[in-house]
């Protein structure tokens, strides 16, 4: 059984691309378990991860395809939360969405994807947006 941790940001297109790739992994839906994690950097309204549209869409996609999933939320640094969750859950794989940025943009704003890749002690799959 694959246990995959998927980092879900606020971008619905990124979230769907990530879970589409998980569904495409070898084996049937019964052989996959997914933890969707959304990290709030700023959450003045006190929303929960289940209220975030991108998380709901990713969860719906997995549910429609019979893939077991759970939703987690955290606050703080998204990369740390993704890596910590994957370690705690002993995940086989981390999946995160990539986004196109210039080298200067990465240097100025950082990259959650880059931090996950550098900080993880397990495989990381980076999905692109078509």
C-alpha positions as CSV (number, residue, x, y, z in Angstrom):
1,X,0.0,0.0,0.0
2,X,1.2,3.5,-0.9
3,X,0.9,6.2,1.8
4,X,1.2,9.5,0.1
5,X,1.3,12.9,1.7
6,X,0.1,15.7,-0.6
7,X,0.8,19.3,0.2
8,X,-2.3,21.4,-0.8
9,X,-2.0,25.1,-1.2
10,X,-4.8,27.5,-2.1
11,X,-4.5,26.8,-5.9
12,X,-7.2,24.4,-7.0
13,X,-5.4,23.5,-10.2
14,X,-2.2,22.5,-8.2
15,X,-4.2,20.4,-5.8
16,X,-6.1,18.6,-8.6
17,X,-2.8,17.9,-10.5
18,X,-1.3,16.4,-7.4
19,X,-4.1,14.0,-6.6
20,X,-4.4,13.1,-10.3
21,X,-0.8,11.9,-10.2
22,X,-1.5,10.0,-7.0
23,X,-4.4,8.2,-8.6
24,X,-2.2,7.3,-11.6
25,X,0.4,5.5,-9.4
26,X,0.6,1.8,-10.0
27,X,-2.1,-0.3,-8.3
28,X,-5.8,0.1,-7.6
29,X,-7.4,2.7,-5.4
30,X,-7.5,0.2,-2.5
31,X,-3.7,0.2,-2.5
32,X,-3.4,3.9,-1.9
33,X,-3.9,6.1,1.2
34,X,-3.5,9.8,1.1
35,X,-3.0,12.5,3.7
36,X,-3.9,15.9,2.3
37,X,-2.2,18.6,4.4
38,X,-3.0,22.3,4.1
39,X,-0.9,24.8,6.1
40,X,-2.3,28.2,7.1
41,X,0.2,30.9,7.0
42,X,-2.4,33.5,7.8
43,X,-5.9,32.5,9.0
44,X,-7.7,35.5,10.6
45,X,-11.1,33.9,10.0
46,X,-10.2,30.7,11.8
47,X,-11.1,28.5,8.8
48,X,-10.4,24.8,8.8
49,X,-8.7,23.0,6.0
50,X,-12.0,21.4,5.0
51,X,-13.3,24.8,4.2
52,X,-10.5,25.6,1.7
53,X,-11.8,25.1,-1.9
54,X,-8.6,23.4,-3.1
55,X,-8.6,20.9,-0.3
56,X,-12.3,20.1,-0.9
57,X,-11.7,19.6,-4.6
58,X,-8.7,17.3,-4.0
59,X,-10.7,15.3,-1.4
60,X,-13.7,15.0,-3.8
61,X,-11.5,13.8,-6.6
62,X,-10.0,11.1,-4.4
63,X,-13.3,10.0,-2.9
64,X,-14.9,9.7,-6.4
65,X,-12.1,7.3,-7.3
66,X,-12.3,5.2,-4.2
67,X,-9.0,6.3,-2.7
68,X,-8.8,6.5,1.1
69,X,-7.8,9.9,2.4
70,X,-7.6,12.1,5.5
71,X,-7.3,15.8,5.8
72,X,-4.8,17.5,8.1
73,X,-4.1,21.2,8.8
74,X,-1.3,23.1,10.4
75,X,-0.1,26.6,10.7
76,X,3.4,28.1,10.1
77,X,5.9,27.0,7.5
78,X,4.2,24.8,4.8
79,X,7.4,23.0,3.9
80,X,8.1,22.0,7.5
81,X,4.5,20.9,8.0
82,X,4.6,18.7,4.9
83,X,7.9,17.0,5.8
84,X,7.0,16.6,9.4
85,X,3.6,15.0,8.5
86,X,5.3,12.7,6.0
87,X,7.8,11.6,8.7
88,X,5.2,11.1,11.3
89,X,3.0,9.1,9.0
90,X,5.9,7.2,7.6
91,X,4.7,8.1,4.1
92,X,6.2,6.4,1.0
93,X,6.0,9.5,-1.1
94,X,5.4,13.3,-0.8
95,X,3.6,15.0,-3.7
96,X,3.7,18.8,-4.1
97,X,2.8,21.2,-6.9
98,X,5.4,23.2,-8.7
99,X,4.9,26.6,-10.0
100,X,6.9,28.5,-12.5
101,X,9.1,31.2,-11.0
102,X,12.1,33.0,-12.2
103,X,15.4,32.3,-10.3
104,X,15.1,35.8,-8.8
105,X,11.5,35.1,-7.7
106,X,12.6,31.9,-6.0
107,X,15.4,33.7,-4.2
108,X,13.2,36.6,-3.0
109,X,10.1,34.6,-2.1
110,X,11.5,31.2,-1.4
111,X,10.0,28.0,-2.6
112,X,8.0,25.5,-0.6
113,X,8.7,22.9,-3.2
114,X,12.4,23.4,-3.0
115,X,12.4,23.3,0.8
116,X,10.4,20.1,0.8
117,X,12.8,18.5,-1.7
118,X,15.8,19.6,0.4
119,X,14.3,18.7,3.7
120,X,12.6,15.3,3.0
121,X,14.2,12.0,3.7
122,X,11.8,10.2,1.3
123,X,10.9,10.6,-2.4
124,X,9.2,13.8,-3.5
125,X,7.1,14.0,-6.7
126,X,6.7,17.5,-8.1
127,X,3.7,18.0,-10.4
128,X,3.5,20.8,-12.9
129,X,0.4,22.7,-14.0
130,X,-0.5,22.1,-17.6
